[in-house]
Amino acid sequence: MSEFNWSWVNGTFIITMTGIIGGGCGACLAFLLKSRCSKIKLCCGGVDCVREPLKEAEIQVMTPTPIDNPV
């Protein structure tokens, strides 16, 4: 039986995989930091997020302003 050929694992492959995994972790971290979750569990219960809704005093009603864009 022949040995496994590891010639396809080179520096470019390792850098690419490190970038993909790092980018995915960074995107997940940014999502979790921007969310309004007060308690986050990841491993034991899957992904669990206790969310705190905004209070009525914190909600601001924004009125649309027309954009003057001459053509």
PQR file of N, CA, C, O and H, with PARSE charges and radii, in Angstrom:
ATOM      1  N   MET A   1       0.839  -1.172   0.000 -0.4000 1.5000
ATOM      2  CA  MET A   1       0.000   0.000   0.000 -0.0000 2.0000
ATOM      3  C   MET A   1       0.892   1.245   0.000  0.5500 1.7000
ATOM      4  O   MET A   1       1.881   1.305   0.730 -0.5500 1.4000
ATOM      5  N   SER A   2       0.538   2.235  -0.819 -0.4000 1.5000
ATOM      6  CA  SER A   2       1.381   3.426  -0.926 -0.0000 2.0000
ATOM      7  C   SER A   2       1.093   4.419   0.194  0.5500 1.7000
ATOM      8  O   SER A   2       0.008   4.436   0.775 -0.5500 1.4000
ATOM      9  H   SER A   2      -0.266   2.187  -1.412  0.4000 1.0000
ATOM     10  N   GLU A   3       2.085   5.235   0.476 -0.4000 1.5000
ATOM     11  CA  GLU A   3       1.932   6.252   1.514 -0.0000 2.0000
ATOM     12  C   GLU A   3       1.133   7.431   0.965  0.5500 1.7000
ATOM     13  O   GLU A   3       1.067   7.640  -0.246 -0.5500 1.4000
ATOM     14  H   GLU A   3       2.966   5.221   0.005  0.4000 1.0000
ATOM     15  N   PHE A   4       0.537   8.186   1.858 -0.4000 1.5000
ATOM     16  CA  PHE A   4      -0.261   9.352   1.470 -0.0000 2.0000
ATOM     17  C   PHE A   4       0.661  10.448   0.963  0.5500 1.7000
ATOM     18  O   PHE A   4       1.715  10.685   1.552 -0.5500 1.4000
ATOM     19  H   PHE A   4       0.591   8.016   2.842  0.4000 1.0000
ATOM     20  N   ASN A   5       0.288  11.111  -0.103 -0.4000 1.5000
ATOM     21  CA  ASN A   5       1.106  12.158  -0.703 -0.0000 2.0000
ATOM     22  C   ASN A   5       0.709  13.516  -0.119  0.5500 1.7000
ATOM     23  O   ASN A   5      -0.413  13.973  -0.337 -0.5500 1.4000
ATOM     24  H   ASN A   5      -0.568  10.918  -0.581  0.4000 1.0000
ATOM     25  N   TRP A   6       1.603  14.157   0.610 -0.4000 1.5000
ATOM     26  CA  TRP A   6       1.358  15.444   1.250 -0.0000 2.0000
ATOM     27  C   TRP A   6       1.873  16.605   0.410  0.5500 1.7000
ATOM     28  O   TRP A   6       2.005  17.714   0.928 -0.5500 1.4000
ATOM     29  H   TRP A   6       2.515  13.785   0.787  0.4000 1.0000
ATOM     30  N   SER A   7       2.167  16.390  -0.858 -0.4000 1.5000
ATOM     31  CA  SER A   7       2.773  17.441  -1.670 -0.0000 2.0000
ATOM     32  C   SER A   7       1.811  18.612  -1.934  0.5500 1.7000
ATOM     33  O   SER A   7       2.271  19.708  -2.254 -0.5500 1.4000
ATOM     34  H   SER A   7       2.061  15.489  -1.279  0.4000 1.0000
ATOM     35  N   TRP A   8       0.510  18.413  -1.809 -0.4000 1.5000
ATOM     36  CA  TRP A   8      -0.452  19.493  -2.043 -0.0000 2.0000
ATOM     37  C   TRP A   8      -0.531  20.467  -0.869  0.5500 1.7000
ATOM     38  O   TRP A   8      -1.079  21.560  -1.012 -0.5500 1.4000
ATOM     39  H   TRP A   8       0.137  17.523  -1.549  0.4000 1.0000
ATOM     40  N   VAL A   9       0.014  20.080   0.299 -0.4000 1.5000
ATOM     41  CA  VAL A   9       0.013  20.984   1.453 -0.0000 2.0000
ATOM     42  C   VAL A   9       1.293  21.803   1.391  0.5500 1.7000
ATOM     43  O   VAL A   9       2.364  21.334   1.778 -0.5500 1.4000
ATOM     44  H   VAL A   9       0.459  19.192   0.414  0.4000 1.0000
ATOM     45  N   ASN A  10       1.170  23.038   0.899 -0.4000 1.5000
ATOM     46  CA  ASN A  10       2.331  23.917   0.826 -0.0000 2.0000
ATOM     47  C   ASN A  10       2.014  25.219   1.545  0.5500 1.7000
ATOM     48  O   ASN A  10       0.962  25.334   2.173 -0.5500 1.4000
ATOM     49  H   ASN A  10       0.300  23.419   0.585  0.4000 1.0000
ATOM     50  N   GLY A  11       2.899  26.195   1.463 -0.4000 1.5000
ATOM     51  CA  GLY A  11       2.725  27.453   2.172 -0.0000 2.0000
ATOM     52  C   GLY A  11       1.490  28.224   1.739  0.5500 1.7000
ATOM     53  O   GLY A  11       0.815  28.838   2.565 -0.5500 1.4000
ATOM     54  H   GLY A  11       3.754  26.101   0.952  0.4000 1.0000
ATOM     55  N   THR A  12       1.195  28.193   0.450 -0.4000 1.5000
ATOM     56  CA  THR A  12       0.035  28.912  -0.051 -0.0000 2.0000
ATOM     57  C   THR A  12      -1.257  28.338   0.513  0.5500 1.7000
ATOM     58  O   THR A  12      -2.159  29.086   0.890 -0.5500 1.4000
ATOM     59  H   THR A  12       1.743  27.694  -0.221  0.4000 1.0000
ATOM     60  N   PHE A  13      -1.348  27.033   0.570 -0.4000 1.5000
ATOM     61  CA  PHE A  13      -2.542  26.379   1.111 -0.0000 2.0000
ATOM     62  C   PHE A  13      -2.719  26.721   2.592  0.5500 1.7000
ATOM     63  O   PHE A  13      -3.832  27.003   3.035 -0.5500 1.4000
ATOM     64  H   PHE A  13      -0.615  26.425   0.263  0.4000 1.0000
ATOM     65  N   ILE A  14      -1.641  26.696   3.344 -0.4000 1.5000
ATOM     66  CA  ILE A  14      -1.720  26.978   4.781 -0.0000 2.0000
ATOM     67  C   ILE A  14      -2.106  28.435   5.019  0.5500 1.7000
ATOM     68  O   ILE A  14      -2.920  28.715   5.900 -0.5500 1.4000
ATOM     69  H   ILE A  14      -0.736  26.467   2.984  0.4000 1.0000
ATOM     70  N   ILE A  15      -1.541  29.366   4.254 -0.4000 1.5000
ATOM     71  CA  ILE A  15      -1.893  30.772   4.397 -0.0000 2.0000
ATOM     72  C   ILE A  15      -3.356  30.999   4.023  0.5500 1.7000
ATOM     73  O   ILE A  15      -4.055  31.757   4.696 -0.5500 1.4000
ATOM     74  H   ILE A  15      -0.880  29.139   3.539  0.4000 1.0000
ATOM     75  N   THR A  16      -3.819  30.356   2.965 -0.4000 1.5000
ATOM     76  CA  THR A  16      -5.211  30.501   2.539 -0.0000 2.0000
ATOM     77  C   THR A  16      -6.166  29.965   3.591  0.5500 1.7000
ATOM     78  O   THR A  16      -7.146  30.631   3.923 -0.5500 1.4000
ATOM     79  H   THR A  16      -3.251  29.741   2.419  0.4000 1.0000
ATOM     80  N   MET A  17      -5.905  28.792   4.116 -0.4000 1.5000
ATOM     81  CA  MET A  17      -6.788  28.203   5.128 -0.0000 2.0000
ATOM     82  C   MET A  17      -6.769  29.022   6.419  0.5500 1.7000
ATOM     83  O   MET A  17      -7.803  29.178   7.069 -0.5500 1.4000
ATOM     84  H   MET A  17      -5.108  28.252   3.845  0.4000 1.0000
ATOM     85  N   THR A  18      -5.602  29.544   6.793 -0.4000 1.5000
ATOM     86  CA  THR A  18      -5.518  30.396   7.974 -0.0000 2.0000
ATOM     87  C   THR A  18      -6.349  31.663   7.781  0.5500 1.7000
ATOM     88  O   THR A  18      -7.025  32.110   8.708 -0.5500 1.4000
ATOM     89  H   THR A  18      -4.762  29.417   6.265  0.4000 1.0000
ATOM     90  N   GLY A  19      -6.303  32.237   6.594 -0.4000 1.5000
ATOM     91  CA  GLY A  19      -7.088  33.429   6.294 -0.0000 2.0000
ATOM     92  C   GLY A  19      -8.585  33.161   6.304  0.5500 1.7000
ATOM     93  O   GLY A  19      -9.358  33.970   6.818 -0.5500 1.4000
ATOM     94  H   GLY A  19      -5.755  31.874   5.841  0.4000 1.0000
ATOM     95  N   ILE A  20      -8.999  32.034   5.739 -0.4000 1.5000
ATOM     96  CA  ILE A  20     -10.424  31.686   5.708 -0.0000 2.0000
ATOM     97  C   ILE A  20     -10.953  31.445   7.115  0.5500 1.7000
ATOM     98  O   ILE A  20     -12.016  31.949   7.475 -0.5500 1.4000
ATOM     99  H   ILE A  20      -8.371  31.377   5.321  0.4000 1.0000
ATOM    100  N   ILE A  21     -10.221  30.684   7.903 -0.4000 1.5000
ATOM    101  CA  ILE A  21     -10.660  30.381   9.269 -0.0000 2.0000
ATOM    102  C   ILE A  21     -10.625  31.644  10.129  0.5500 1.7000
ATOM    103  O   ILE A  21     -11.552  31.888  10.902 -0.5500 1.4000
ATOM    104  H   ILE A  21      -9.357  30.274   7.610  0.4000 1.0000
ATOM    105  N   GLY A  22      -9.577  32.440  10.007 -0.4000 1.5000
ATOM    106  CA  GLY A  22      -9.478  33.683  10.769 -0.0000 2.0000
ATOM    107  C   GLY A  22     -10.565  34.677  10.379  0.5500 1.7000
ATOM    108  O   GLY A  22     -11.129  35.347  11.244 -0.5500 1.4000
ATOM    109  H   GLY A  22      -8.824  32.241   9.380  0.4000 1.0000
ATOM    110  N   GLY A  23     -10.862  34.779   9.096 -0.4000 1.5000
ATOM    111  CA  GLY A  23     -11.924  35.676   8.638 -0.0000 2.0000
ATOM    112  C   GLY A  23     -13.292  35.242   9.136  0.5500 1.7000
ATOM    113  O   GLY A  23     -14.112  36.079   9.514 -0.5500 1.4000
ATOM    114  H   GLY A  23     -10.404  34.235   8.393  0.4000 1.0000
ATOM    115  N   GLY A  24     -13.545  33.937   9.137 -0.4000 1.5000
ATOM    116  CA  GLY A  24     -14.816  33.425   9.656 -0.0000 2.0000
ATOM    117  C   GLY A  24     -14.964  33.679  11.145  0.5500 1.7000
ATOM    118  O   GLY A  24     -16.034  34.068  11.614 -0.5500 1.4000
ATOM    119  H   GLY A  24     -12.879  33.257   8.829  0.4000 1.0000
ATOM    120  N   CYS A  25     -13.892  33.458  11.883 -0.4000 1.5000
ATOM    121  CA  CYS A  25     -13.936  33.736  13.332 -0.0000 2.0000
ATOM    122  C   CYS A  25     -14.122  35.227  13.594  0.5500 1.7000
ATOM    123  O   CYS A  25     -14.858  35.611  14.503 -0.5500 1.4000
ATOM    124  H   CYS A  25     -13.023  33.142  11.502  0.4000 1.0000
ATOM    125  N   GLY A  26     -13.461  36.067  12.803 -0.4000 1.5000
ATOM    126  CA  GLY A  26     -13.608  37.513  12.957 -0.0000 2.0000
ATOM    127  C   GLY A  26     -15.023  37.981  12.650  0.5500 1.7000
ATOM    128  O   GLY A  26     -15.552  38.849  13.344 -0.5500 1.4000
ATOM    129  H   GLY A  26     -12.863  35.755  12.064  0.4000 1.0000
ATOM    130  N   ALA A  27     -15.644  37.413  11.611 -0.4000 1.5000
ATOM    131  CA  ALA A  27     -17.019  37.782  11.268 -0.0000 2.0000
ATOM    132  C   ALA A  27     -17.988  37.364  12.370  0.5500 1.7000
ATOM    133  O   ALA A  27     -18.898  38.117  12.717 -0.5500 1.4000
ATOM    134  H   ALA A  27     -15.215  36.708  11.047  0.4000 1.0000
ATOM    135  N   CYS A  28     -17.795  36.174  12.915 -0.4000 1.5000
ATOM    136  CA  CYS A  28     -18.658  35.706  14.011 -0.0000 2.0000
ATOM    137  C   CYS A  28     -18.474  36.573  15.253  0.5500 1.7000
ATOM    138  O   CYS A  28     -19.450  36.899  15.929 -0.5500 1.4000
ATOM    139  H   CYS A  28     -17.056  35.563  12.632  0.4000 1.0000
ATOM    140  N   LEU A  29     -17.247  36.945  15.556 -0.4000 1.5000
ATOM    141  CA  LEU A  29     -16.991  37.790  16.714 -0.0000 2.0000
ATOM    142  C   LEU A  29     -17.609  39.176  16.540  0.5500 1.7000
ATOM    143  O   LEU A  29     -18.177  39.723  17.485 -0.5500 1.4000
ATOM    144  H   LEU A  29     -16.454  36.680  15.006  0.4000 1.0000
ATOM    145  N   ALA A  30     -17.502  39.747  15.338 -0.4000 1.5000
ATOM    146  CA  ALA A  30     -18.109  41.052  15.079 -0.0000 2.0000
ATOM    147  C   ALA A  30     -19.624  40.977  15.207  0.5500 1.7000
ATOM    148  O   ALA A  30     -20.245  41.900  15.735 -0.5500 1.4000
ATOM    149  H   ALA A  30     -17.040  39.302  14.570  0.4000 1.0000
ATOM    150  N   PHE A  31     -20.229  39.888  14.731 -0.4000 1.5000
ATOM    151  CA  PHE A  31     -21.675  39.714  14.853 -0.0000 2.0000
ATOM    152  C   PHE A  31     -22.096  39.644  16.315  0.5500 1.7000
ATOM    153  O   PHE A  31     -23.083  40.261  16.716 -0.5500 1.4000
ATOM    154  H   PHE A  31     -19.724  39.139  14.302  0.4000 1.0000
ATOM    155  N   LEU A  32     -21.342  38.890  17.108 -0.4000 1.5000
ATOM    156  CA  LEU A  32     -21.692  38.749  18.522 -0.0000 2.0000
ATOM    157  C   LEU A  32     -21.489  40.052  19.291  0.5500 1.7000
ATOM    158  O   LEU A  32     -22.262  40.349  20.202 -0.5500 1.4000
ATOM    159  H   LEU A  32     -20.540  38.388  16.783  0.4000 1.0000
ATOM    160  N   LEU A  33     -20.475  40.830  18.949 -0.4000 1.5000
ATOM    161  CA  LEU A  33     -20.224  42.080  19.649 -0.0000 2.0000
ATOM    162  C   LEU A  33     -21.258  43.149  19.302  0.5500 1.7000
ATOM    163  O   LEU A  33     -21.563  43.998  20.140 -0.5500 1.4000
ATOM    164  H   LEU A  33     -19.847  40.590  18.209  0.4000 1.0000
ATOM    165  N   LYS A  34     -21.804  43.125  18.083 -0.4000 1.5000
ATOM    166  CA  LYS A  34     -22.792  44.110  17.672 -0.0000 2.0000
ATOM    167  C   LYS A  34     -24.209  43.743  18.099  0.5500 1.7000
ATOM    168  O   LYS A  34     -25.099  44.593  18.070 -0.5500 1.4000
ATOM    169  H   LYS A  34     -21.556  42.435  17.402  0.4000 1.0000
ATOM    170  N   SER A  35     -24.430  42.512  18.489 -0.4000 1.5000
ATOM    171  CA  SER A  35     -25.774  42.106  18.886 -0.0000 2.0000
ATOM    172  C   SER A  35     -26.094  42.629  20.276  0.5500 1.7000
ATOM    173  O   SER A  35     -25.203  43.078  20.997 -0.5500 1.4000
ATOM    174  H   SER A  35     -23.708  41.821  18.512  0.4000 1.0000
ATOM    175  N   ARG A  36     -27.365  42.571  20.652 -0.4000 1.5000
ATOM    176  CA  ARG A  36     -27.781  43.037  21.972 -0.0000 2.0000
ATOM    177  C   ARG A  36     -27.885  41.870  22.950  0.5500 1.7000
ATOM    178  O   ARG A  36     -28.681  41.919  23.888 -0.5500 1.4000
ATOM    179  H   ARG A  36     -28.089  42.206  20.066  0.4000 1.0000
ATOM    180  N   CYS A  37     -27.110  40.847  22.745 -0.4000 1.5000
ATOM    181  CA  CYS A  37     -27.138  39.706  23.647 -0.0000 2.0000
ATOM    182  C   CYS A  37     -26.415  40.055  24.943  0.5500 1.7000
ATOM    183  O   CYS A  37     -25.323  40.622  24.922 -0.5500 1.4000
ATOM    184  H   CYS A  37     -26.464  40.807  21.983  0.4000 1.0000
ATOM    185  N   SER A  38     -27.034  39.709  26.068 -0.4000 1.5000
ATOM    186  CA  SER A  38     -26.388  39.985  27.343 -0.0000 2.0000
ATOM    187  C   SER A  38     -25.663  38.757  27.873  0.5500 1.7000
ATOM    188  O   SER A  38     -24.741  38.884  28.679 -0.5500 1.4000
ATOM    189  H   SER A  38     -27.921  39.247  26.085  0.4000 1.0000
ATOM    190  N   LYS A  39     -26.064  37.578  27.433 -0.4000 1.5000
ATOM    191  CA  LYS A  39     -25.432  36.343  27.876 -0.0000 2.0000
ATOM    192  C   LYS A  39     -25.336  35.418  26.677  0.5500 1.7000
ATOM    193  O   LYS A  39     -26.343  35.124  26.033 -0.5500 1.4000
ATOM    194  H   LYS A  39     -26.812  37.475  26.778  0.4000 1.0000
ATOM    195  N   ILE A  40     -24.130  34.957  26.375 -0.4000 1.5000
ATOM    196  CA  ILE A  40     -23.904  34.123  25.195 -0.0000 2.0000
ATOM    197  C   ILE A  40     -23.239  32.826  25.629  0.5500 1.7000
ATOM    198  O   ILE A  40     -22.197  32.845  26.284 -0.5500 1.4000
ATOM    199  H   ILE A  40     -23.312  35.196  26.898  0.4000 1.0000
ATOM    200  N   LYS A  41     -23.845  31.696  25.264 -0.4000 1.5000
ATOM    201  CA  LYS A  41     -23.245  30.386  25.480 -0.0000 2.0000
ATOM    202  C   LYS A  41     -23.005  29.764  24.117  0.5500 1.7000
ATOM    203  O   LYS A  41     -23.887  29.802  23.259 -0.5500 1.4000
ATOM    204  H   LYS A  41     -24.692  31.681  24.732  0.4000 1.0000
ATOM    205  N   LEU A  42     -21.833  29.196  23.904 -0.4000 1.5000
ATOM    206  CA  LEU A  42     -21.538  28.657  22.591 -0.0000 2.0000
ATOM    207  C   LEU A  42     -21.449  27.134  22.562  0.5500 1.7000
ATOM    208  O   LEU A  42     -22.132  26.502  21.756 -0.5500 1.4000
ATOM    209  H   LEU A  42     -21.117  29.165  24.601  0.4000 1.0000
ATOM    210  N   CYS A  43     -20.643  26.539  23.401 -0.4000 1.5000
ATOM    211  CA  CYS A  43     -20.333  25.123  23.237 -0.0000 2.0000
ATOM    212  C   CYS A  43     -21.373  24.183  23.847  0.5500 1.7000
ATOM    213  O   CYS A  43     -21.862  23.279  23.169 -0.5500 1.4000
ATOM    214  H   CYS A  43     -20.089  27.052  24.056  0.4000 1.0000
ATOM    215  N   CYS A  44     -21.705  24.383  25.094 -0.4000 1.5000
ATOM    216  CA  CYS A  44     -22.519  23.390  25.810 -0.0000 2.0000
ATOM    217  C   CYS A  44     -23.954  23.335  25.309  0.5500 1.7000
ATOM    218  O   CYS A  44     -24.520  22.247  25.202 -0.5500 1.4000
ATOM    219  H   CYS A  44     -21.307  25.117  25.644  0.4000 1.0000
ATOM    220  N   GLY A  45     -24.553  24.466  25.003 -0.4000 1.5000
ATOM    221  CA  GLY A  45     -25.944  24.474  24.580 -0.0000 2.0000
ATOM    222  C   GLY A  45     -26.109  24.889  23.144  0.5500 1.7000
ATOM    223  O   GLY A  45     -27.134  25.469  22.788 -0.5500 1.4000
ATOM    224  H   GLY A  45     -24.093  25.350  25.090  0.4000 1.0000
ATOM    225  N   GLY A  46     -25.150  24.616  22.320 -0.4000 1.5000
ATOM    226  CA  GLY A  46     -25.211  25.120  20.963 -0.0000 2.0000
ATOM    227  C   GLY A  46     -24.911  26.602  21.002  0.5500 1.7000
ATOM    228  O   GLY A  46     -23.965  27.019  21.671 -0.5500 1.4000
ATOM    229  H   GLY A  46     -24.316  24.145  22.609  0.4000 1.0000
ATOM    230  N   VAL A  47     -25.678  27.395  20.313 -0.4000 1.5000
ATOM    231  CA  VAL A  47     -25.538  28.847  20.389 -0.0000 2.0000
ATOM    232  C   VAL A  47     -26.771  29.376  21.094  0.5500 1.7000
ATOM    233  O   VAL A  47     -27.883  29.248  20.583 -0.5500 1.4000
ATOM    234  H   VAL A  47     -26.446  27.056  19.769  0.4000 1.0000
ATOM    235  N   ASP A  48     -26.587  29.963  22.252 -0.4000 1.5000
ATOM    236  CA  ASP A  48     -27.683  30.456  23.074 -0.0000 2.0000
ATOM    237  C   ASP A  48     -27.436  31.926  23.350  0.5500 1.7000
ATOM    238  O   ASP A  48     -26.345  32.303  23.776 -0.5500 1.4000
ATOM    239  H   ASP A  48     -25.683  30.067  22.667  0.4000 1.0000
ATOM    240  N   CYS A  49     -28.444  32.765  23.111 -0.4000 1.5000
ATOM    241  CA  CYS A  49     -28.302  34.205  23.278 -0.0000 2.0000
ATOM    242  C   CYS A  49     -29.503  34.731  24.046  0.5500 1.7000
ATOM    243  O   CYS A  49     -30.642  34.586  23.601 -0.5500 1.4000
ATOM    244  H   CYS A  49     -29.331  32.459  22.765  0.4000 1.0000
ATOM    245  N   VAL A  50     -29.256  35.339  25.193 -0.4000 1.5000
ATOM    246  CA  VAL A  50     -30.313  36.002  25.954 -0.0000 2.0000
ATOM    247  C   VAL A  50     -30.297  37.449  25.518  0.5500 1.7000
ATOM    248  O   VAL A  50     -29.327  38.170  25.752 -0.5500 1.4000
ATOM    249  H   VAL A  50     -28.332  35.457  25.555  0.4000 1.0000
ATOM    250  N   ARG A  51     -31.373  37.872  24.883 -0.4000 1.5000
ATOM    251  CA  ARG A  51     -31.408  39.182  24.255 -0.0000 2.0000
ATOM    252  C   ARG A  51     -32.205  40.176  25.083  0.5500 1.7000
ATOM    253  O   ARG A  51     -33.276  39.853  25.597 -0.5500 1.4000
ATOM    254  H   ARG A  51     -32.162  37.287  24.692  0.4000 1.0000
ATOM    255  N   GLU A  52     -31.682  41.374  25.208 -0.4000 1.5000
ATOM    256  CA  GLU A  52     -32.376  42.438  25.918 -0.0000 2.0000
ATOM    257  C   GLU A  52     -32.909  43.436  24.895  0.5500 1.7000
ATOM    258  O   GLU A  52     -32.117  44.086  24.212 -0.5500 1.4000
ATOM    259  H   GLU A  52     -30.812  41.637  24.790  0.4000 1.0000
ATOM    260  N   PRO A  53     -34.230  43.575  24.770 -0.5600 1.5000
ATOM    261  CA  PRO A  53     -34.768  44.545  23.802  0.2800 2.0000
ATOM    262  C   PRO A  53     -34.504  45.979  24.251  0.5500 1.7000
ATOM    263  O   PRO A  53     -34.288  46.242  25.434 -0.5500 1.4000
ATOM    264  N   LEU A  54     -34.524  46.885  23.307 -0.4000 1.5000
ATOM    265  CA  LEU A  54     -34.309  48.293  23.628 -0.0000 2.0000
ATOM    266  C   LEU A  54     -35.483  48.833  24.432  0.5500 1.7000
ATOM    267  O   LEU A  54     -36.638  48.467  24.212 -0.5500 1.4000
ATOM    268  H   LEU A  54     -34.700  46.671  22.346  0.4000 1.0000
ATOM    269  N   LYS A  55     -35.153  49.715  25.371 -0.4000 1.5000
ATOM    270  CA  LYS A  55     -36.205  50.357  26.152 -0.0000 2.0000
ATOM    271  C   LYS A  55     -36.847  51.444  25.298  0.5500 1.7000
ATOM    272  O   LYS A  55     -36.240  51.951  24.355 -0.5500 1.4000
ATOM    273  H   LYS A  55     -34.215  50.013  25.550  0.4000 1.0000
ATOM    274  N   GLU A  56     -38.081  51.791  25.642 -0.4000 1.5000
ATOM    275  CA  GLU A  56     -38.814  52.757  24.837 -0.0000 2.0000
ATOM    276  C   GLU A  56     -38.117  54.117  24.823  0.5500 1.7000
ATOM    277  O   GLU A  56     -38.185  54.836  23.826 -0.5500 1.4000
ATOM    278  H   GLU A  56     -38.575  51.379  26.408  0.4000 1.0000
ATOM    279  N   ALA A  57     -37.459  54.468  25.905 -0.4000 1.5000
ATOM    280  CA  ALA A  57     -36.766  55.756  25.972 -0.0000 2.0000
ATOM    281  C   ALA A  57     -35.537  55.784  25.060  0.5500 1.7000
ATOM    282  O   ALA A  57     -35.101  56.860  24.653 -0.5500 1.4000
ATOM    283  H   ALA A  57     -37.404  53.884  26.714  0.4000 1.0000
ATOM    284  N   GLU A  58     -34.973  54.617  24.735 -0.4000 1.5000
ATOM    285  CA  GLU A  58     -33.773  54.562  23.905 -0.0000 2.0000
ATOM    286  C   GLU A  58     -34.076  54.578  22.419  0.5500 1.7000
ATOM    287  O   GLU A  58     -33.182  54.802  21.603 -0.5500 1.4000
ATOM    288  H   GLU A  58     -35.328  53.742  25.066  0.4000 1.0000
ATOM    289  N   ILE A  59     -35.340  54.340  22.060 -0.4000 1.5000
ATOM    290  CA  ILE A  59     -35.699  54.280  20.648 -0.0000 2.0000
ATOM    291  C   ILE A  59     -35.943  55.690  20.144  0.5500 1.7000
ATOM    292  O   ILE A  59     -36.734  56.439  20.718 -0.5500 1.4000
ATOM    293  H   ILE A  59     -36.066  54.158  22.723  0.4000 1.0000
ATOM    294  N   GLN A  60     -35.263  56.044  19.076 -0.4000 1.5000
ATOM    295  CA  GLN A  60     -35.426  57.363  18.471 -0.0000 2.0000
ATOM    296  C   GLN A  60     -36.116  57.189  17.125  0.5500 1.7000
ATOM    297  O   GLN A  60     -35.715  56.351  16.316 -0.5500 1.4000
ATOM    298  H   GLN A  60     -34.621  55.436  18.610  0.4000 1.0000
ATOM    299  N   VAL A  61     -37.135  57.969  16.895 -0.4000 1.5000
ATOM    300  CA  VAL A  61     -37.824  57.922  15.615 -0.0000 2.0000
ATOM    301  C   VAL A  61     -37.100  58.852  14.656  0.5500 1.7000
ATOM    302  O   VAL A  61     -36.944  60.044  14.920 -0.5500 1.4000
ATOM    303  H   VAL A  61     -37.460  58.650  17.551  0.4000 1.0000
ATOM    304  N   MET A  62     -36.669  58.297  13.558 -0.4000 1.5000
ATOM    305  CA  MET A  62     -35.942  59.091  12.580 -0.0000 2.0000
ATOM    306  C   MET A  62     -36.879  59.462  11.445  0.5500 1.7000
ATOM    307  O   MET A  62     -37.574  58.609  10.893 -0.5500 1.4000
ATOM    308  H   MET A  62     -36.795  57.328  13.344  0.4000 1.0000
ATOM    309  N   THR A  63     -36.892  60.723  11.108 -0.4000 1.5000
ATOM    310  CA  THR A  63     -37.704  61.173   9.985 -0.0000 2.0000
ATOM    311  C   THR A  63     -36.806  61.270   8.757  0.5500 1.7000
ATOM    312  O   THR A  63     -35.690  61.783   8.844 -0.5500 1.4000
ATOM    313  H   THR A  63     -36.328  61.416  11.557  0.4000 1.0000
ATOM    314  N   PRO A  64     -37.276  60.789   7.630 -0.5600 1.5000
ATOM    315  CA  PRO A  64     -36.445  60.849   6.421  0.2800 2.0000
ATOM    316  C   PRO A  64     -36.297  62.289   5.938  0.5500 1.7000
ATOM    317  O   PRO A  64     -37.257  63.059   5.935 -0.5500 1.4000
ATOM    318  N   THR A  65     -35.107  62.629   5.541 -0.4000 1.5000
ATOM    319  CA  THR A  65     -34.853  63.958   4.995 -0.0000 2.0000
ATOM    320  C   THR A  65     -34.600  63.819   3.499  0.5500 1.7000
ATOM    321  O   THR A  65     -33.859  62.935   3.071 -0.5500 1.4000
ATOM    322  H   THR A  65     -34.327  62.003   5.544  0.4000 1.0000
ATOM    323  N   PRO A  66     -35.208  64.682   2.715 -0.5600 1.5000
ATOM    324  CA  PRO A  66     -34.987  64.590   1.265  0.2800 2.0000
ATOM    325  C   PRO A  66     -33.560  64.975   0.903  0.5500 1.7000
ATOM    326  O   PRO A  66     -32.968  65.863   1.516 -0.5500 1.4000
ATOM    327  N   ILE A  67     -33.037  64.320  -0.064 -0.4000 1.5000
ATOM    328  CA  ILE A  67     -31.675  64.586  -0.536 -0.0000 2.0000
ATOM    329  C   ILE A  67     -31.768  65.444  -1.779  0.5500 1.7000
ATOM    330  O   ILE A  67     -32.404  65.062  -2.761 -0.5500 1.4000
ATOM    331  H   ILE A  67     -33.518  63.598  -0.562  0.4000 1.0000
ATOM    332  N   ASP A  68     -31.147  66.585  -1.737 -0.4000 1.5000
ATOM    333  CA  ASP A  68     -31.133  67.463  -2.896 -0.0000 2.0000
ATOM    334  C   ASP A  68     -30.056  66.971  -3.853  0.5500 1.7000
ATOM    335  O   ASP A  68     -28.862  67.172  -3.631 -0.5500 1.4000
ATOM    336  H   ASP A  68     -30.631  66.896  -0.939  0.4000 1.0000
ATOM    337  N   ASN A  69     -30.498  66.332  -4.906 -0.4000 1.5000
ATOM    338  CA  ASN A  69     -29.571  65.746  -5.874 -0.0000 2.0000
ATOM    339  C   ASN A  69     -29.948  66.230  -7.260  0.5500 1.7000
ATOM    340  O   ASN A  69     -30.724  65.574  -7.955 -0.5500 1.4000
ATOM    341  H   ASN A  69     -31.468  66.169  -5.087  0.4000 1.0000
ATOM    342  N   PRO A  70     -29.416  67.355  -7.669 -0.5600 1.5000
ATOM    343  CA  PRO A  70     -29.764  67.830  -9.026  0.2800 2.0000
ATOM    344  C   PRO A  70     -29.127  66.932 -10.076  0.5500 1.7000
ATOM    345  O   PRO A  70     -27.970  66.525  -9.965 -0.5500 1.4000
ATOM    346  N   VAL A  71     -29.899  66.648 -11.069 -0.4000 1.5000
ATOM    347  CA  VAL A  71     -29.417  65.754 -12.120 -0.0000 2.0000
ATOM    348  C   VAL A  71     -28.876  66.536 -13.281  0.5500 1.7000
ATOM    349  O   VAL A  71     -28.423  65.949 -14.264 -0.5500 1.4000
ATOM    350  H   VAL A  71     -30.839  66.978 -11.159  0.4000 1.0000
TER
END
